[in-house]
Every structure is written in structure tokens, then in C-alpha cells.
Amino acid sequence: MARGQITVRAARWSATHPWRAIAMWVVVVIACFAIGSVTGTKQADDSDSDIGEVTRADKIVKSGNFADPDVESVLITAPSGTLDQPEATKVAGVVIQRMRALGGVAEVAQPMPSPKKDALIVRVTLKDGTDKNRVQPLLDTTAKIQQEYPSLRIEEVGGLSIDKALNETLGKDFKRAEMFSLPVTLAILLVAFGALIAASVPLLLALSAVVAAIGLSAAASQLVPAVDAINSVILLIGMAVGVDYSLFYLRREREERAKGRGHVDAVEIAAATSGHAVVVSGTAVIISMAGLFLARDAVFSSFAVGSILVVAVAVVGSLTVLPAVLAKLGRWVDRPRIPFLWRLTASKGQPRFWPAVLKPALKHPVATLLVAVTALLAVAAPALGMTLKFPGTEDLPRTTSVMKAYDRLTAAFPSTGTSHEIAVRAPANQQPAVKAALAELMRRTQNDKLFAQDGLEEPRVSKDGTVTVLEVATPYEGGSQQARDSLTKLRKELMPETVGKVPGAEYAVGGFVAADVDYAAHTRAKLPLVIGFVLLLTLIVMMVTFRSVVVALTAIVLNMLSAAAAYGVVTAVFQNTWAEGILGFRSNGSVVSWLPLFLFVVLFGLSMDYHVFVVSRIREAVLRGVPTKQAVAEGITGSAGVVTSAAVVMIGVFAVFATLSTLDMKQLGVGLAAAILIDATIIRAVVLPSAMILLGDANWWAPKWLRGKPAKHAGDPAAPVEEERELTPVG
């Protein structure tokens, strides 16, 4: 055992000073959370990304220094049948009167009828302010008017009211994810350990890592602004890796105690083996997440910061406070025992399931490898038709009344739905020419089915006359092909032929559809760069860890297969309608634009947990002089229990996220759950053993510069003495 190894030194100190280590950890977690509470979270906005023309449009608009007040719309319709126009007009007058009396209202417009005369809309402009709760008095007033006039349907819709409803839904989702993920994880760990305390330790460590990382990410958002989903991502990743790392460590410590070793010795051996694997896999996850920074995007940068922080905290916790807890508990870690489950986990008989699964790979490695790889490629095949879109308002859950009202609003007034934002910057003396060009543009959109014909917007001009902004609406949903076609027509035809002819004019088309199209193109362009970065650095880490080029290359290929299969599953599930009733979503025929890139780096990092742990056990056997075929069998069967438990925990946590309301979280949960299931079964139990058996001694090939000092006794000839002692248990 490498007593000079940092993981062993940390474990020894913690095990011999348990109360100090535990107290220090508690203080650190509380301090991290407190720092985040004091600094608050800085939210990312459009200026934190650069994704093409839509970003240029945003910059032009901001350079005009426009007042951008929040606007709410009160929609008056008939619950059924034809709208009673006199009654609706009367109610609109009441709305105007009462809204103007509210302190936070700046202006109330006159009612406007819909083109089909089936609705009235009253637009309410709020005074400037940052308090999102200032919309509540308007909602209360609307609700009271609805009670007084039950013969009509009176609803409020706007950015603030939708945000309020969505935040409440996401808040409930997050609480539900916590509520379900914790008992699910505990139940799985009870099955894995058969004892309540042993099952609780990994859960508590994971939760403490999540709490600390949430605080640290809030502080870090002052440098790298955060997006709304960051806490969900931290919970998702933190529960997965936190439980996994503790599980690997705890199972090895129990295994060594079962051999008769003392508590401190068992902790040291676990630190030298599983602790070493935790450091390597944690490094691999952090490297993968760091690749997201290359995307130069606010969403990916925020996710990278949160994921890196929670993984780093989980690694530190598993190497410091976990040894202290295990040393202090001693054999009490196996109390209280769950009778039936304890007998299963404490059974010393030879396992039967995993040797049976391994039998085809051991006897017929070529055929097994071909069949498994063919099956994985078949699962991955749907990904060839993957379409990327950014979820829009039409993809938000329709469980709230405000979203149902939004649908009625856009049906009655198509221009209030999806619109393109035309931004023009030109010298002030060209303002008449710009105005004429935009008038010509609007004339050319008339009688064009790609554009809405009930426009409520007039061009806005900055005070200095240099910036003009115009909203051009389309009656189609933001993710539809017709909406994209209207954007293409504006960018490629209408804008160049009108505004483009104004001398000195700079222009761009922004808005949701533009962001959707540009973001998908941005993701496709950055994906190869991020993948290349992750593959290269992961290859280096694996080569240095295992002193083998072949093992490193095998890890890369296997993880690529896992990622491809996960892409295929997500595409097959969410670009079709067959799973809508099962998962409770409405398919928009696409995959969320940011998902493929994020899914790749998360999966690549998390898959290394299993790969490092399994291959480390195989290499331990090889270092003892065991032939490769037998070492593969021993390593996989010896690690199968802990890998299976860890995988089931991850799948359980990710599956909970598949039940959340938003489409992006559903896709992320399904993608990760499917990927881990495939990785822990087909990849680790079928493809990996088949490949390593076929390669034989070639698995451990490495050039001279990578081998280090030659071993002094039987084992891996490429392994240095220090590393060989790290991987070989004492005795």
C-alpha cells in the first residue's frame, strides 16, 4: 500500500482524528452555503453569449437605450359560443378603470378587438422595477373582476405572469425531485448494504456536497452568470457522483474489514484503491465538464461551473470526511441490519448472476463483441435524424391556467405569440430612409401567410434617432418550420432588399425563432471542438493512470458507443409521439439544442466512474500475476455488485428528473438514465470483457516514456513500483 499517496495520508489523518475531520467538513459546508446566500446569484442574460446574428440584434437594441417596461394583457373571451360584445366592452372599461388605480401601473391602453371579433384585449404597461412580485396586484384585480362577471372569461397573460407561474412550477418540480430522489436513493442503498447506517452515509455525503456546491455556484455566478436550471443540474450530478464515490469507498472498506483488518487499515486500503479510483474518475468528470467552456455560451458555462464544483466537493468529501465517519463508526456502520437484505449482502458464496452474464464473453469473445456492438449501433441509429430546437413558450407545461390563457391569446391575436425582432442602426440623418424601408418591408409582408396580419406594434426609435426596432409577427409556433421559413425570408430576402439599401445601415433579425436557429447552428459548430477536447484530455488521464495506451483508447471507444446509444434513445423517444402519454410531454419533433453537447460531457465523465473502478480491479489481478482472461473475470465479478448498485442509484436519480414538467429536464433525465443503464450492463459486462480478452497482454502496452520505473516483481511490467503498491492490497 502506498503510504505516501495523498489519498492514504488524508484518510489516515481523518481516521485518526475523526471528530476534527467531521467538524471541519460541517463548517466548510455551512460556510459555502452562507457565502452563496450573502453574494446572491447573478443571472445570465443574452449579453453573456455570442451565438450569431441574434446576438448582434440584441446588441443593436441595447445600444438604443430603450425603455423596456413589462406589459401584461387582460384577455376577455366567451367561455363558449359567441362573445357578447356590449358586455365585453363594459368589462374592458372596468379593467381599465381598476388597473389605472393600481400604484405599479404606468399606462393602460384602450381595448382592441381581435380580427375575428371573438376577443378583446386590454394592454397594461407597468412602471419600471425589478420586483417580479409587482405583477401580483394585477393578477388579484383580474381574478376579482372575473368573479364579478362570471358570464365572461377574463384572464391575464404576460411575461411577468408567465414567469411567476413557471417559477412556481419549477420550484415544485425541484422539491419533488428532492422528495423522490432521496427515498429512492436510500431504498437502493439499503438493498446494496443491507444496513441503515451504511446506506445513509453515502446519501448524507452527497447531500452535503450538493448544499455546498449550490452556495459556491451562487458566489461563482458573480464571475460566470448562472442560468435558471443550475440548481437542478447540481442536484442531478451531485446526487449521482456523491453517492457513487461514497459507495465505491464504503464497499471496499467493508470488504477489507471482512478479511480481518482493523478499521484504520481497512480505511487506508480503501483510500489506496477506491480512493485512487475516485480521484481519477472525478478528474475525468471535471475535465469533461471543463470542455463546456469552449462552447462560449452562458448556459454551458453555467452548467460547467455548477457541475465542476459539486464533483470537486464530492471528491474532497469522499477522501476526508468519509474515512473519519467510517473509522468512528467502525462495525456500527453495519447496524441496524435489515434481516433479509443483510443476508443477501453478507453472503460469502460465489455470485451466480454475473458469471453467467460473462460466460459468452469468456467463451466466444469475437461473436459476443460483434453482436453487442451491432446492437448498440442499432440503438444509436435514430440519432442520425436528430433535429435540434430550443424549447419555446409552446413547449412549456399546460398545467397552469396562465399557459392555457396564453394559447387563447395567441389564437385570437397571432401577433402576440411568436415574433421577429428587427433591429436597425443607422446615422440619425438616415432615419426617414429607415422608416420608409421598414414601411416597405411591412407592406411586403401583407397577404404573406408566413406573417401575422394583426400587428399591434409600431416601430420604436431611440432618442438619438440612430436605432429603430420593429416587431414582425408570425402566426406559427416558434419551433415550427413555417416560423423558420419566415425568419429565412426576412434575413435572406426582405431585409437586404429594403433596409439593406439604406446607406450606412447596420441591421439584424433577432427574437425567439432567430435564437432557436442560431443556437442550434452554434451547438453544431462547437460540438466537434468540445468532443475533441474531452477525448484528448481524457485519453491523457487514462494513459497516465493505467500506464497503457490501449486501455485509454478502449475507454474512449466504449464511452463513444454509450454516448451514441444515448443519443439514439433520446431521439427515438422525444422526436416521436409514442412516449408522450408515458412521460407526460408533447413532442415538438426535436431534441433540445443544448442537450447533445451537455449529455456527451456528463455521460463521458460519469462513465469513467465505472470504467476506472472496473479496470482498476482487473489490473490489480494482473499485477498479482493472474492471466488476463482470468483477471477480467475476477475484476468484473468482484466489482459487479458495487457498479450495479452505483448504476441503479444514478438511474433512479435521473429517472426522477424525467418526471419533471419542462421538456429539457425530461430529455436530460431520460438521456442520462438510458446511457447509464446501457453503460453499466452492455458496455461493462459484455463489450469491455470481450474486447480485453481479445486484446490479451496487448491491453497493457505502453511506450517506454509512459511505463515509468519497471516493476521489481511479478505483475504488470509497465507499472512503476509505487503505483503497483497502490493497486495491490496488503497481504
KACORTA-V707396 format. One record per run of one state. SS is the DSSP state (H for helix, E for strand, - for the rest). FROM is the first residue (numbers start at 1). TO is the last residue. If there is no record, write none. Layout:
ss=(SS/SS)
from=(FROM/FROM)
to=(TO/TO)
//
This chain:
ss=(-/H/-/H/-/E/-/H/-/H/-/E/-/H/-/E/-/E/-/E/-/H/-/E/H/-/E/H/-/E/-/H/-/H/-/H/-/H/-/E/-/H/-/H/-/H/-/E/-/H/-/H/-/H/-/E/-/H/-/E/-/E/-/H/-/H/-/E/H/-/H/-/H/-/E/-/H/-/H/-/H/-/H/-/H/-)
from=(1/6/17/18/40/43/44/46/49/53/64/71/79/85/101/105/109/112/114/119/127/132/149/152/159/194/195/196/221/226/227/230/259/263/296/298/320/321/335/337/338/339/347/353/364/365/386/388/390/393/396/401/413/414/417/418/426/428/446/460/462/467/475/481/498/499/502/506/512/547/549/575/580/584/591/593/595/624/628/658/663/701/704/708/721/728)
to=(5/16/17/39/42/43/45/48/52/63/70/78/84/100/104/108/111/113/118/126/131/148/151/158/193/194/195/220/225/226/229/258/262/295/297/319/320/334/336/337/338/346/352/363/364/385/387/389/392/395/400/412/413/416/417/425/427/445/459/461/466/474/480/497/498/501/505/511/546/548/574/579/583/590/592/594/623/627/657/662/700/703/707/720/727/731)
//
